Amino acid sequence: MVAVLAQHNIVPDDKETYTRDEIFQAITQTFGVNPAVDCIYHRLNHQHELSQIKLCFDSSLNLVDCDGIIGLAKLDSFDNTLNQTAIGNCPAEGITYPASVKVGNYEYHYPRELAELKIEHWTEAQATCVTWLCHALMTVYSLMWITL
């Protein structure tokens, strides 16, 4: 997912902010389905941070729109011509994609350069992936990077 966002100029940065629509469109354009995008509010620095990007699958492991997830809010329409809505709890603007995340006593750093390197790997993998199983595994692999 790091590569997908970076291809749309959304990279880990503790100060840069993005809109919900920018994040939603990056995922929608890449995967062709509506994701659910969630944020957490950081009380100490008064910022909304990108927390999770959820892709949904049906029982056959086909990507599907996340429109039917119970408990997720459908937010205002971002593009009337595409007739889509952003799903999740992120505000319309002011979302940070943190490069530094503290978990317990350890702080993880994800520099911009690493995100750019992921674009190269993503592009190479897409060029060699031709089966549905390969695409499913690539999607699962990309989802693992969200949880960092």
N, C-alpha and C positions, 0 to 999 in steps of 0.2 A: 504494500500500500504506500510505502514511502516513495517508491519509484513513480507510482501513478500520480501522487500529489505533486512530486517534484517536476514531472513532465508538464504540469500546469502552473509552474512557478509558485507552488505552495511548499515551502521547505521549513524544516525545524528552525525556529528562531524565537528566543525568549521575549523579544520586544515587538517584532512585526505582527500586525494583526490582519486577519482575513475575514471575508464575509461568509455567512452560511451558504449563500448562493454559489460563491466561488468553489467551495469545498464540494457541495452537492453536485455541481455541474461537472467537476473533474471526475468524480466517481461515475456519474451517469453516462458521460461521454465515453469513458473507458470500458465499462462493463455492460452498458445498454439496459440497466435496470435502476430503479429507484432504491438508494440505500437508506439506512437510518443513521443519522449523524448526531452523536451525543456529546455534550460538554459538561465540565464540572466548573463550579465557581470557586475560585481561590480567594478566600477572605483576606489573606495576608497581603496580597498584591492587587486585589480588586480586579482580577482578570478572569474571563471565561476561557478555559483551556479545552482544546480538542481532546476528548477522552476516548471515544470509540467510533469506529465506522463499521456499521453492520451490513453485511450482504446476506441476503436470504436465499435459501435453496428449497426446492420442492423435494418430495420423497425420492425422486430419481436423480437428485443432485444437479438439477438444472437451476441456474440463477433465475430468480423471480423478483418482482418488485416487493419491497418490504411494507407495502401499503396496509397490509392486514395484521400487523403485529399489535397485539392487545397491549394497551398501556402507553403506546407511543403517540404523541400528538402530531397531527398534520399541521404544519405551519403555513403561513400565507404563500401564495403562488409566486414563484420567482420568475417565471417566463410564461406568459399567457399563450404564446405561440406554440410552446411545447406541451402545454396543458399538464404540467407536473407540479407537485408540491413537495416541499422539503419536509422530511419526517425526522423527528427527534426533538431535543430540548435546547438546542443552541440558539442564542440570540441572533438577530439578523446581521449584526456586525460586531467588530471588536473581539474576534476569536483569535487566541494565540495557539500556535502549534509548537509546544515547548520543546526546546533543544535539550533542556535539563529537567530530569524528573527524579524526585527524591522518593525512594522506597525504603522505609525503615531508616536505618542509619547510613544508607548508601545512596549516592547521587549518580545517576546515569547521564552521560552526555552524548548527544547525537549531533555531531557537527554537520554543517551544510554540505561539506565536501563528500561525506559518506552518503548523503541523500542523492547527490549527483552521480555517484558511482553506482548506486542502485538502479538508476535509469539505464545505464549500459547493460547491466545484468538482465533487467526486465526485457529490454529490446532483443537481446540475444535469445533469451528463453522463448519469447513469443515467436521468433523466426523459426525455431526448431520444433515447436509444439504443434502437432497436427491432429491428435486424437482427442476425443471428449475427456478421456481420463487424464491426459496430460493437462488440459485446460483446467479441470477440476483441481488437480494437485497444485497447479500454479496459483490458483485462487486461494487455496488453503494456505500455501506457503506465504503468499502476500498478506494474508490475514494475521499470520503469526507476528509480523513486524508491528502491527498496530498495538499489541499488548506490551511493547517495551516501555 
